[in-house]
Structures are given as structure tokens and as C-alpha cells.
Amino acid sequence: MSTTIPATAPGRPRYATSLSQLLRAQKSAQGAPAYSRFVNRPLGRRLAAAAHVAGLTPNQVTALSGLATFSGIAVIALAPPGWWKGLVVAVLLVLGYALDAADGQLARLRGGGSKAGEWLDHVVDAAKTSCLHLAVAVGAYRTFEPRPESWLLVPLAFAAVSSTWFFTIILNDHLRRLAGTRDAQATVSAGEARAHSRLRSVASAPVDYGVLCVLVVLLGWPAVFVWAYGALALGFTAVTAASMVAWYRQVSRLDPRTAA
């Protein structure tokens, strides 16, 4: 199946037309966590359509995503405590994540992405994956009272597990491409995308980056945040461990069978 969308007629693109084109060609929802599937992708579509009208390139949208995300990370680490802190961080991270979804969709609207664009997108994602949790550790050490010194091991461990998770997802995709078993950016119709299990999407919540984007709103209430963040870290680790076993078996099947 083609991964691009037919070009529009010459002239300035229209928002409604761009959005309609995106709705007809979406990446498969199989395995996508609930927030990413039901909130982030629809929001990303609208931002992609707006960026198309504004004449932005996918790399510029990636840069805006990084700006929003790392601004939120900086607020986590450096801003003083206050009820407003979590709200500001959540808005910035949610916006950054939506723009992260928009850059690939904009690339499809413009006729397809580039290797350099994919590289830039993955570099930004890799950096935010670990930096966000490290910022939580720094911010908690600087502003939480009483200072939860032993708890600081939680965001450090979360950073290690989430970085491993992200690397493994990218590696899985790369190995499948080499084996010829997966299209790099398969798209499906909107109806087919909705056909995949909603229950599986909800079960993936602990590893859904969008859940973390929303959870940081609790930063204004440290006593609540440390428990909620710790529970998410535990769930993320459990899902990661189970996924590693399944992924290893799947990748093992990519090797050609040798004669006995």
C-alpha cells in the first residue's frame, strides 16, 4: 500500500481538504496505546493540516515539537514549586507530543518523508525519552519538601527502562524492514484503523508516553505525584519485561530456518 497521499491541486492548500486526505490514510492502529490512538493522532492530524496550510516542512514541525517538549522538561527541572507548574508542563508536553505525530502526517501530505527527517524525528524522541525522567529527578531534588532522596532512584530507573524500551522498538522495526516483513510506514483506511482491539490499547497504558504527559500535571502536589509516578514506573517496567520476551521470540522467527 502506498505510504503517501495524492497531491492536491496547485495553489494554497485548504485546511479541510488536507484534514480529509489525512483521514483517508492513517498508520495502522495495531498495538497503539489508548492516548496515542484516540487523542494524540487525531490532534496531530489537525496540527498537520494546519502546518500544511501554513507551508511548514516536516522538519520544521519536528523542531517545534522539540521546542515544546524540551521547554516542558526545563520547567520540570528548573522552575520553582507551585500549583501551576504541572499544568504548564503538561500543556507543553501534550503539544510537543501532538506535533511529533504531526510531522509524519505532514510528510505524507507533501508526498512522503525523507531519511534525514526520520533521523531527526528519532533523535528528538531518543533525547526526550531519557531527559524527561532525569529532569523529574533534578526537579524533585531541588523543590520537593521533604526531599525524597531514596525516591530519586525511581526516575533514574525509569529513564534507563524507557530508553531501553525506545531503542528496542526502533531496533525491532529496523530488523523487520531488513527481513522484508514490514512496510516502514504502512497506512490503512480510517475504518480499518478503528477495527483493532481497543482493549489492547488500554492495556498498553503504562508504556503510553501520552499518559506521562498528562500525569505530570500532578507536579504541583508532590505527595501525590511521587506515588502516581512510581506506580507508572512499575507498570512500565512490567510491560517492558513481558514485551521483551515476546519481541525476542518474534525476532527469532525472522532468521532463516537451517536444515537439521
C-alpha positions as CSV (number, residue, x, y, z in Angstrom):
1,M,0.0,0.0,0.0
2,S,1.3,3.5,-0.8
3,T,2.6,5.5,2.1
4,T,1.8,8.8,0.5
5,I,-1.3,10.8,-0.2
6,P,-2.1,12.1,-3.7
7,A,-1.0,15.7,-4.2
8,T,-3.7,18.4,-4.1
9,A,-4.4,20.7,-6.9
10,P,-2.0,23.6,-7.5
11,G,-2.5,26.5,-5.2
12,R,-2.6,27.1,-1.5
13,P,-3.8,24.0,0.3
14,R,-7.1,24.2,2.3
15,Y,-7.3,23.0,5.9
16,A,-10.5,21.0,5.4
17,T,-9.1,19.3,2.3
18,S,-5.8,18.5,4.0
19,L,-7.6,17.0,7.0
20,S,-9.9,14.9,4.8
21,Q,-6.9,13.5,2.9
22,L,-5.2,12.5,6.2
23,L,-8.4,10.8,7.5
24,R,-8.4,8.5,4.4
25,A,-4.8,7.3,5.0
26,Q,-3.7,6.6,8.6
27,K,-0.9,4.4,10.0
28,S,-2.2,1.1,11.4
29,A,-3.6,1.4,15.0
30,Q,-2.5,-2.1,15.8
31,G,-0.7,-2.1,19.2
32,A,-1.0,1.7,19.6
33,P,-1.7,2.7,23.2
34,A,-5.0,4.4,24.0
35,Y,-3.9,8.0,24.4
36,S,-1.7,7.9,21.3
37,R,-4.5,6.3,19.3
38,F,-7.6,8.2,20.5
39,V,-6.1,11.6,21.5
40,N,-2.7,12.2,20.0
41,R,-3.1,11.0,16.5
42,P,-6.4,13.0,15.9
43,L,-4.8,16.1,17.5
44,G,-1.7,15.5,15.3
45,R,-3.8,15.3,12.2
46,R,-5.3,18.7,12.9
47,L,-1.9,20.2,13.5
48,A,-0.5,18.6,10.4
49,A,-3.3,20.0,8.3
50,A,-2.7,23.5,9.8
51,A,1.0,23.2,9.2
52,H,0.3,22.2,5.6
53,V,-1.8,25.3,5.1
54,A,1.0,27.4,6.7
55,G,3.6,26.0,4.3
56,L,5.8,24.4,7.1
57,T,8.0,21.4,6.3
58,P,8.0,18.2,8.4
59,N,11.4,19.1,9.8
60,Q,10.2,22.4,11.0
61,V,7.3,20.7,12.7
62,T,9.8,18.3,14.3
63,A,11.7,21.3,15.5
64,L,8.6,22.9,17.0
65,S,7.8,19.5,18.7
66,G,11.3,19.5,20.2
67,L,11.0,23.2,21.3
68,A,7.7,22.5,23.2
69,T,8.9,19.2,24.7
70,F,12.2,20.4,26.0
71,S,10.7,23.7,27.3
72,G,8.4,21.5,29.4
73,I,11.4,19.4,30.5
74,A,13.3,22.5,31.5
75,V,10.3,23.7,33.6
76,I,10.3,20.3,35.4
77,A,13.9,20.6,36.4
78,L,14.3,24.4,37.0
79,A,11.0,26.1,37.8
80,P,10.1,26.7,41.5
81,P,7.3,24.7,43.1
82,G,3.7,25.8,42.6
83,W,0.3,24.5,41.6
84,W,0.8,26.0,38.1
85,K,4.0,24.1,37.4
86,G,2.4,20.8,36.5
87,L,-0.2,22.5,34.3
88,V,2.4,24.4,32.3
89,V,4.5,21.2,31.9
90,A,1.5,19.1,30.8
91,V,0.4,21.6,28.2
92,L,4.0,21.8,26.7
93,L,4.4,18.0,26.7
94,V,1.0,17.4,25.2
95,L,1.7,20.0,22.5
96,G,5.1,18.5,21.8
97,Y,3.7,15.0,21.5
98,A,0.9,16.1,19.2
99,L,3.5,17.9,16.9
100,D,5.6,14.7,17.0
101,A,2.6,12.9,15.5
102,A,2.0,15.8,13.0
103,D,5.4,15.7,11.3
104,G,5.0,12.3,9.8
105,Q,1.4,13.0,8.7
106,L,2.5,16.3,7.1
107,A,5.3,14.3,5.3
108,R,2.6,12.1,3.8
109,L,0.6,15.1,2.7
110,R,3.6,16.5,1.0
111,G,4.3,13.3,-0.9
112,G,6.5,11.3,1.5
113,G,9.2,11.7,4.1
114,S,12.9,11.6,3.9
115,K,15.7,9.6,5.6
116,A,17.0,12.8,7.2
117,G,13.6,13.7,8.5
118,E,13.2,10.2,10.0
119,W,16.6,10.5,11.6
120,L,15.8,13.9,13.1
121,D,12.5,12.6,14.5
122,H,14.1,9.6,16.2
123,V,17.0,11.7,17.7
124,V,14.5,14.1,19.3
125,D,12.4,11.2,20.6
126,A,15.5,9.4,22.0
127,A,16.6,12.6,23.8
128,K,13.3,13.3,25.4
129,T,12.8,9.7,26.4
130,S,15.6,9.9,29.0
131,C,15.8,13.6,29.6
132,L,12.3,13.9,30.9
133,H,12.9,11.4,33.7
134,L,16.2,12.9,34.6
135,A,14.5,16.3,34.8
136,V,12.0,14.7,37.2
137,A,14.9,13.6,39.4
138,V,16.5,17.1,39.3
139,G,13.2,18.9,39.9
140,A,12.3,16.6,42.9
141,Y,15.8,17.1,44.5
142,R,15.6,20.8,44.1
143,T,11.9,21.6,45.0
144,F,10.2,18.7,46.8
145,E,9.8,19.1,50.6
146,P,10.7,16.9,52.4
147,R,13.4,15.9,49.9
148,P,12.7,12.3,48.8
149,E,16.3,11.2,48.4
150,S,15.7,7.5,48.2
151,W,12.8,8.0,45.8
152,L,15.1,9.7,43.4
153,L,16.2,6.2,42.3
154,V,12.7,5.8,40.7
155,P,13.1,8.4,37.9
156,L,16.7,7.2,37.3
157,A,15.5,3.6,36.8
158,F,12.5,4.9,34.8
159,A,15.0,6.7,32.5
160,A,17.0,3.5,32.0
161,V,14.0,1.3,31.3
162,S,12.2,3.8,29.0
163,S,15.4,4.3,26.9
164,T,15.8,0.6,26.5
165,W,12.2,0.3,25.5
166,F,12.5,3.0,22.9
167,F,15.8,1.6,21.4
168,T,14.2,-1.9,21.2
169,I,11.1,-0.6,19.3
170,I,13.4,1.1,16.8
171,L,15.6,-2.0,16.5
172,N,12.6,-4.3,16.0
173,D,11.3,-2.1,13.2
174,H,14.8,-2.0,11.6
175,L,15.2,-5.8,11.7
176,R,11.7,-6.3,10.2
177,R,12.5,-4.0,7.4
178,L,15.7,-5.9,6.7
179,A,13.8,-9.1,6.7
180,G,11.2,-7.7,4.4
181,T,8.3,-8.4,6.8
182,R,7.1,-4.9,7.5
183,D,6.4,-1.8,5.5
184,A,8.2,1.2,7.0
185,Q,5.1,3.4,7.3
186,A,2.1,1.2,6.4
187,T,-1.1,3.2,6.1
188,V,-4.7,1.9,6.4
189,S,-8.1,3.4,5.9
190,A,-9.7,5.1,8.9
191,G,-12.3,2.2,9.2
192,E,-9.6,-0.5,9.3
193,A,-7.6,1.6,11.9
194,R,-10.6,1.5,14.2
195,A,-11.0,-2.2,13.9
196,H,-8.1,-3.2,16.1
197,S,-8.7,-4.1,19.7
198,R,-9.5,-1.1,22.0
199,L,-8.8,-3.3,25.0
200,R,-5.2,-3.9,23.9
201,S,-4.8,-0.1,23.5
202,V,-6.0,0.4,27.1
203,A,-3.8,-2.4,28.4
204,S,-0.8,-0.6,26.9
205,A,-1.4,2.5,29.0
206,P,1.7,2.2,31.3
207,V,4.0,2.5,28.2
208,D,1.9,5.3,26.6
209,Y,4.0,8.4,26.5
210,G,0.8,10.4,26.5
211,V,-0.2,9.1,29.9
212,L,3.1,10.5,31.3
213,C,2.4,13.8,29.6
214,V,-0.9,14.1,31.5
215,L,0.4,12.7,34.8
216,V,2.9,15.5,35.2
217,V,0.0,17.8,35.9
218,L,0.4,16.4,39.5
219,L,3.8,18.1,39.9
220,G,2.0,20.8,41.9
221,W,1.2,18.3,44.5
222,P,4.4,16.4,45.2
223,A,3.0,14.0,47.7
224,V,0.5,12.7,45.1
225,F,2.9,12.9,42.2
226,V,5.6,10.6,43.8
227,W,3.0,7.8,44.2
228,A,1.4,8.2,40.8
229,Y,4.8,8.4,39.0
230,G,6.1,5.4,41.0
231,A,3.1,3.4,40.0
232,L,3.5,4.3,36.3
233,A,7.2,3.4,36.5
234,L,6.3,0.0,38.0
235,G,3.7,-0.6,35.3
236,F,6.1,0.5,32.5
237,T,8.7,-1.9,33.8
238,A,6.3,-4.8,33.9
239,V,5.0,-4.2,30.4
240,T,8.6,-3.8,29.1
241,A,9.7,-7.1,30.6
242,A,6.8,-9.0,29.1
243,S,7.2,-7.3,25.8
244,M,10.9,-8.2,25.6
245,V,10.1,-11.9,25.9
246,A,7.5,-11.6,23.1
247,W,9.8,-9.5,20.9
248,Y,12.7,-11.9,21.2
249,R,10.5,-14.7,20.0
250,Q,9.2,-12.7,17.1
251,V,12.7,-11.6,16.0
252,S,14.0,-15.2,16.4
253,R,11.4,-16.2,13.7
254,L,13.0,-13.7,11.3
255,D,16.1,-15.9,10.9
256,P,16.0,-18.4,8.0
257,R,15.5,-21.9,9.0
258,T,18.6,-24.1,8.7
259,A,18.4,-27.7,7.7
260,A,18.6,-30.2,10.5
